[in-house]
Amino acid sequence: MRVMVTGGAGYIGAHVVRALRGDGQTVGVLDDFSTGSRARLDPATPVYAGSLLDTAFVEAALRDFEADAVVHIAAKKAVEESVADPLLYYRENVTGMHSVLESMVRAATPRILFSSSAAVYGPAATSPVTEESPTVPSSPYGWTKLMCERMLCDVAAAHNLSWAALRYFNVAGSAEPHLADRGETNLIPKVFRAISTGVAPKVFGDTYPTRDGTCVRDYIHVCDVADAHAAVLKQMGSDLSASVYNIGTGTGTSVLEVMAAVRQVTGIDFHHDICAARPGDCADVVADPTKIRTRLGWRSRHDLKGAVESAWQAWSALSRSGS
Ligand SMILES: NC(=O)c1ccc[n+]([C@@H]2O[C@H](COP(=O)([O-])OP(=O)(O)OC[C@H]3O[C@@H](n4cnc5c(N)ncnc54)[C@H](O)[C@@H]3O)[C@@H](O)[C@H]2O)c1
């Protein structure tokens, strides 16, 4: 299959490109490099540099690449930023999805796999959450993902597209140093950045109704997330599917437990600062991944320690090389 990956120069996108290649697919990347990096891409990768919001450009890229499928990963992803600047999120994520779907319809590209998020569930869902749990997001970011799922469902029905939405939980780790998460939003790289500069990492809220008062999340290794794309795409090649899948481990870890894992892996003892809870954060969000395991046989293979170890190796290698 010829697969166009939007956001393929980003953290998760580059791992998905790697996994799909490993699975024998021919992969192209469409990215505006707003947060992505060319250093994550093999120089032989066909790259279409530009914005999702430019529908004529996306359509031309799909036609030129002769794409059989789109893996739509490109988006803005920070909950806190979405609360401060919701218009940015509705434009980039929702208008971006509209543009991708319109381009696909015009270019007759029949399949789409979409990067959704556990942020669609919100506080109304009780962990572990299934795909049928209530979806009442607590942030504009979560709403953009839910709106994209709805748009996908409606457009796919009208234009006979095969689609799947993967609701990732908290993605961590790295397959190789040059693919690492260099962002400022995810917990593990934030802790690495803090301890590398001698600053105490921040814990936002310690009075949540969880076992130690800090937020509980389901941390999934990015290689497992990438492999889930290969598994879903394979199934989409043979039938006209329409599915939503949770992509998580089924195990919850609190912020303090993540800090403990970082201390263990790095051998660095550090203090953390307790700060006020952030708007939009839920207490406990852990996946029930039964559906994808039962239907496709996919399951996570890595644990939290493996994710922290690979992320720390990548962080250390990038720090040594000064990139
Ligand atoms: N990282 C997580 O823990 C997590 C969890 C759940 C869902 N997700 C979703 O996974 C996806 C990827 O996340 P990530 O952590 O790899 O982020 P990232 O910022 O590393 O990657 C996003 C990529 O999309 C590109 N991009 C952004 N806007 C674009 C536009 N308008 N046109 C073209 N390219 C554009 C960026 O340059 C970048 O390469 C996002 O959709 C995010 O919402 C991430």
The ligand as a Gaussian input file, in Angstrom:
#p B3LYP/6-31G(d) Opt

LIG

0 1
 N        2.181000      12.636000      22.273000
 C        1.130000      12.089000      22.882000
 O        1.244000      11.597000      24.036000
 C       -0.207000      12.010000      22.195000
 C       -1.299000      11.442000      22.870000
 C       -2.528000      11.354000      22.218000
 C       -2.660000      11.820000      20.914000
 N       -1.582000      12.392000      20.292000
 C       -1.765000      12.878000      18.916000
 O       -0.697000      12.355000      18.123000
 C       -0.389000      13.263000      17.072000
 C        1.100000      13.494000      16.985000
 O        1.621000      13.929000      18.225000
 P        3.189000      14.145000      18.427000
 O        3.456000      13.986000      19.879000
 O        3.947000      13.335000      17.455000
 O        3.320000      15.699000      18.042000
 P        4.435000      16.462000      17.194000
 O        4.206000      17.921000      17.458000
 O        5.783000      15.904000      17.468000
 O        4.056000      16.108000      15.688000
 C        3.079000      16.814000      14.940000
 C        3.587000      16.894000      13.506000
 O        2.576000      17.512000      12.690000
 C        3.156000      18.577000      11.945000
 N        2.085000      19.576000      11.737000
 C        1.425000      20.258000      12.700000
 N        0.507000      21.078000      12.138000
 C        0.600000      20.893000      10.798000
 C       -0.082000      21.444000       9.677000
 N       -1.046000      22.390000       9.797000
 N        0.256000      21.017000       8.432000
 C        1.232000      20.067000       8.266000
 N        1.910000      19.520000       9.294000
 C        1.602000      19.933000      10.540000
 C        4.300000      19.078000      12.783000
 O        5.304000      19.777000      12.072000
 C        4.834000      17.760000      13.367000
 O        5.754000      17.137000      12.492000
 C       -1.247000      14.516000      17.303000
 O       -2.404000      14.405000      16.498000
 C       -1.625000      14.386000      18.763000
 O       -2.841000      15.047000      19.038000
 C       -0.370000      12.508000      20.894000

